[in-house]
Each structure stands twice: as structure tokens, then as C-alpha cells.
Amino acid sequence: EDFVLDYLPPYSPELNPIERVWKLTRRQCLHNRYFPVLEEVVAVVETQFENWRNGNETLRLCAIT
């Protein structure tokens, strides 16, 4: 009687901007590639993030920056 249930929406990546970043990262860096060790995955993702650090038209168009 003293509790009110608030239902959360189902998974909604459009409400969470980081989901768009990860989708773009997967598409540009990780899609259809084999990485024998985790360190290579980390290096590729870090390189991509470094490229985006100074601003990026793609991220701006995704409404992330």
C-alpha cells in the first residue's frame, strides 16, 4: 500500500546516446574482423576514440557531440 510501482520502458537505445557510440564503433572498427587477443580489440577501439576526440562530423550527425 505504501509502494508505487514505476514501470521502466523496454530497452530503448535511442534514449541513451552511448548506445549510438557503441553501434558506430562496432560498425567502423569491429565488424567482420577477427582479433586473436583482447589487447588488439582495445587498441582498435582506443584509436577510434582518439580519432573522435577532436570532434567529428559523424558523431555530430548522430547528435552525440
Residue frames relative to the residue before (quaternion, step in Angstrom):
aa qw qx qy qz dx dy dz
E 1.0000 0.0000 0.0000 0.0000 0.00 0.00 0.00
D 0.7219 0.4248 -0.2462 0.4876 3.59 1.09 -0.63
F 0.6553 0.5022 -0.3097 0.4717 3.58 1.25 0.00
V 0.1555 -0.7498 0.6355 0.0991 3.50 -1.16 0.70
L 0.2876 -0.7624 0.5566 0.1623 3.56 -0.79 1.00
D 0.1104 -0.7535 0.6456 0.0562 3.53 -0.94 0.96
Y 0.2538 -0.7816 0.5536 0.1350 3.53 -0.56 1.14
L 0.3350 -0.7360 0.5586 0.1844 3.52 -0.89 0.99
P 0.5379 -0.6094 0.4503 0.3695 3.59 -1.08 0.56
P 0.5876 -0.5432 0.4358 0.4120 3.57 -1.17 0.38
Y 0.7526 -0.3713 0.2733 0.4701 3.54 -1.29 0.23
S 0.0489 0.8114 -0.5739 0.0996 3.57 -0.61 1.17
P 0.1786 -0.8253 0.5251 0.1062 3.61 0.14 1.20
E 0.5899 0.5835 -0.3776 0.4110 3.60 1.12 -0.50
L 0.6594 0.4903 -0.3102 0.4781 3.59 1.22 -0.34
N 0.7248 0.3684 -0.2119 0.5423 3.58 1.27 -0.24
P 0.3503 -0.7925 0.4549 0.2055 3.63 -0.16 1.23
I 0.6064 0.5698 -0.3795 0.4044 3.62 1.01 -0.64
E 0.5731 0.5867 -0.3841 0.4241 3.59 1.13 -0.52
R 0.6351 0.5158 -0.3298 0.4710 3.59 1.07 -0.69
V 0.6258 0.5300 -0.3364 0.4630 3.58 1.05 -0.75
W 0.6796 0.4797 -0.3021 0.4655 3.60 0.85 -0.91
K 0.6250 0.5312 -0.3452 0.4561 3.60 0.98 -0.74
L 0.6670 0.4892 -0.2901 0.4812 3.56 0.94 -0.90
T 0.6325 0.5287 -0.3251 0.4634 3.59 1.01 -0.80
R 0.6561 0.4992 -0.3160 0.4696 3.58 0.87 -0.89
R 0.6757 0.5100 -0.2985 0.4406 3.56 0.88 -0.95
Q 0.7646 0.3969 -0.2078 0.4632 3.59 0.85 -0.95
C 0.8001 0.3339 -0.1494 0.4754 3.60 1.01 -0.71
L 0.8255 0.3217 -0.1129 0.4498 3.54 0.81 -0.98
H 0.5494 0.6593 -0.3894 0.3345 3.57 1.14 -0.56
N 0.8738 0.0252 -0.0496 0.4831 3.52 -1.00 0.99
R 0.5660 0.5482 -0.4069 0.4622 3.56 1.03 0.82
Y 0.3048 -0.7320 0.5825 0.1788 3.51 -1.19 0.66
F 0.0722 -0.7734 0.6295 0.0192 3.55 -0.94 0.96
P 0.3348 -0.7814 0.4871 0.2001 3.60 -0.43 1.15
V 0.7952 0.1384 -0.0843 0.5843 3.60 1.13 -0.52
L 0.6272 -0.5746 0.3894 0.3533 3.54 -1.17 0.66
E 0.5899 0.5971 -0.3682 0.4000 3.58 1.05 -0.70
E 0.6320 0.5278 -0.3326 0.4598 3.60 1.06 -0.67
V 0.6195 0.5261 -0.3381 0.4745 3.59 1.02 -0.75
V 0.6588 0.5105 -0.3042 0.4613 3.56 0.88 -0.96
A 0.6599 0.5175 -0.3115 0.4467 3.59 0.90 -0.89
V 0.6654 0.4983 -0.3065 0.4637 3.60 0.92 -0.87
V 0.6705 0.4854 -0.3008 0.4736 3.59 0.91 -0.87
E 0.6447 0.5118 -0.3277 0.4637 3.60 0.95 -0.81
T 0.6328 0.5246 -0.3293 0.4646 3.59 0.99 -0.78
Q 0.6571 0.5050 -0.3131 0.4639 3.58 0.93 -0.86
F 0.6612 0.4951 -0.3107 0.4703 3.58 0.92 -0.86
E 0.6229 0.5315 -0.3370 0.4647 3.58 1.04 -0.72
N 0.6375 0.5226 -0.3215 0.4659 3.58 1.02 -0.77
W 0.6969 0.4691 -0.2635 0.4742 3.58 1.07 -0.72
R 0.4908 0.7199 -0.4091 0.2710 3.57 1.18 -0.51
N 0.7439 0.4159 -0.2300 0.4699 3.61 0.90 -0.86
G 0.6653 -0.4528 0.3043 0.5097 3.57 1.19 0.31
N 0.0043 -0.8048 0.5900 -0.0640 3.50 -1.05 0.74
E 0.5034 -0.6702 0.4610 0.2914 3.55 -0.88 0.95
T 0.6278 0.5414 -0.3417 0.4428 3.59 0.99 -0.78
L 0.6822 0.4706 -0.2957 0.4751 3.58 0.87 -0.90
R 0.6169 0.5393 -0.3505 0.4536 3.58 1.03 -0.71
L 0.6703 0.4957 -0.2987 0.4646 3.57 0.96 -0.85
C 0.6513 0.4791 -0.3092 0.5007 3.58 1.19 -0.47
A 0.4214 -0.7231 0.4403 0.3252 3.58 1.35 0.02
I 0.4157 0.7076 -0.4663 0.3302 3.55 1.04 0.80
T 0.7638 0.3010 -0.1933 0.5373 3.62 1.04 -0.62
